[in-house]
Amino acid sequence: MASTQVDLDEIAPASIGWTYPGVIILTSAAMMVVMALDIIFTGDIGIFSNVGLVVVSLISAMNVRTADYQAAIWVAPIAWLFSLLTVGQLAPMRGGSFLREQVLHLAYGLAMNAWWILGATALSAGVAIFRRGRQP
C-alpha cells in the first residue's frame, strides 16, 4: 500500500492562508465584536471601533492566501458596513421615524468614519499587494 505524504516544500505558497470568503466572514465577525465592545463600554461608535478596523484589516491582509489577495483590499469597507448594519444599531441615534433613523444611522456611520475606512483599506491593500508581489 502506497503512502501519500506531502512535503511542505511541495505546497504552493499561494494556497496557504484564509480563502476569499473566509477573509470576509472572519474579518466581519471580528469587527462586529470590536464594535459591540466599543458600544458597550463607551456607548457610541468611536475611536476603539476605528482602531479595531485598522487592526482587523491588517490581520486579514497578513493571513489571506496570496491567490485571494483581492479580498484584503475590499474587506475593510465590507466589514465596517456589516458591523454598522448589525451591531451598530445598538448605538443610540435619534432621527424620528424608524426608517429615517436607519438612514441617518447608516449615512452618519459611514461619513463620520470615512477616513478610517479609507485608511484601513489602503493599509490592508498595501500589505496584501506587497505580499502578493513577493511570492514566486
Buried (B, 14 or more C-beta within 10 A) or exposed (E): EEEEEEEEEEEEEBEEBBBBEBBBBBBBBBBBBBBBBBBEEEEEBBEBBBBBBBBBBBBBBBBBBBBBBBBBBBBBBBBBBBBBBBBBBEBEBEBEEEEEBBEBBBEBBBEEBEEBBEBBBEBBBBBBBEBBEEEE
